Structures are given as C-alpha cells and as structure tokens.
Amino acid sequence: MNLDELRKEIIKLDMSLLELLKKRKKIVEKIADYKIENKLPVRDESRERKLFDLITDKCHELNLDEKHVKRLYEEIIKESCRLQNRLLNEKK
C-alpha cells in the first residue's frame, strides 16, 4: 500500500470511531433519562473504576499504550457527564 491508501484506511477507521461515539451518545442519553427518573447521580465512580480496569486489561491484551487510551476515555467520560448534566438541567 502506498501512503494515500494507508491514509484512506485511517480515514475509514476514524469515521467508524465517530459512528461508535454517536451510538455511545445515544446510550448515554438513555442512561441520563434513567438516572433522572430514578434520582441517581450523574457520576458513578465505582462504575468508572470498573471501566478503567477493563480498559487496562484490554490495553494489555491489545498491546496499546494504557496511559494514552485512559486519557481518551477520561475525555469520553467527561463528555458523557456533561451531556447527562445538561439533560438533567433541561428536565428540571
């Protein structure tokens, strides 16, 4: 493969990642509705710790840089919390 072909493959992967983030966002919205109905807090630190444990294990399995992936997930979780807080405030 030449450089252009490799870059096209990267673009395809990046577009797939965006689609997955969109799907994740829709699930986060459903979670926010559930939390609102059941008066649960937005943050669930126990669940986040479990998620990071899973991420750590998967990074080791896939030979990925754990610190880098964790930073990405920290941002994903922050955005999920922002979205849930916004939805919570809209429904008050």
Backbone hydrogen bonds, N-H to C=O, Kabsch-Sander energy under -0.5 kcal/mol:
donor,donor_aa,acceptor,acceptor_aa,energy
6,L,2,N,-2.3
7,R,3,L,-2.5
8,K,4,D,-2.0
9,E,5,E,-1.9
10,I,6,L,-2.0
11,I,7,R,-2.4
12,K,8,K,-2.2
13,L,9,E,-2.2
14,D,10,I,-2.9
15,M,11,I,-2.5
16,S,12,K,-2.0
17,L,13,L,-2.4
18,L,14,D,-2.0
19,E,15,M,-2.0
20,L,16,S,-2.3
21,L,17,L,-2.3
22,K,18,L,-2.1
23,K,19,E,-2.2
24,R,20,L,-2.5
25,K,21,L,-2.3
26,K,22,K,-1.9
27,I,23,K,-1.8
28,V,24,R,-2.5
29,E,25,K,-2.2
30,K,26,K,-1.6
31,I,27,I,-2.5
32,A,28,V,-2.6
33,D,29,E,-2.1
34,Y,30,K,-2.2
35,K,31,I,-2.8
36,I,32,A,-2.5
37,E,33,D,-2.6
38,N,34,Y,-2.1
39,K,36,I,-1.1
40,L,35,K,-2.6
48,E,44,D,-2.2
49,R,45,E,-2.4
50,K,46,S,-2.0
51,L,47,R,-2.4
52,F,48,E,-2.6
53,D,49,R,-2.1
54,L,50,K,-2.3
55,I,51,L,-2.6
56,T,52,F,-2.5
57,D,53,D,-2.3
58,K,54,L,-2.6
59,C,55,I,-2.8
60,H,56,T,-2.1
61,E,57,D,-2.3
62,L,58,K,-2.5
63,N,59,C,-0.8
63,N,60,H,-0.6
64,L,59,C,-2.6
66,E,64,L,-0.9
69,V,65,D,-2.4
70,K,66,E,-2.6
71,R,67,K,-2.1
72,L,68,H,-1.9
73,Y,69,V,-2.4
74,E,70,K,-2.5
75,E,71,R,-1.7
76,I,72,L,-2.1
77,I,73,Y,-2.8
78,K,74,E,-2.3
79,E,75,E,-2.3
80,S,76,I,-2.1
81,C,77,I,-2.5
82,R,78,K,-2.4
83,L,79,E,-2.5
84,Q,80,S,-2.5
85,N,81,C,-2.8
86,R,82,R,-2.4
87,L,83,L,-2.6
88,L,84,Q,-2.6
89,N,85,N,-2.5
90,E,86,R,-2.1
91,K,87,L,-1.6
92,K,89,N,-0.7
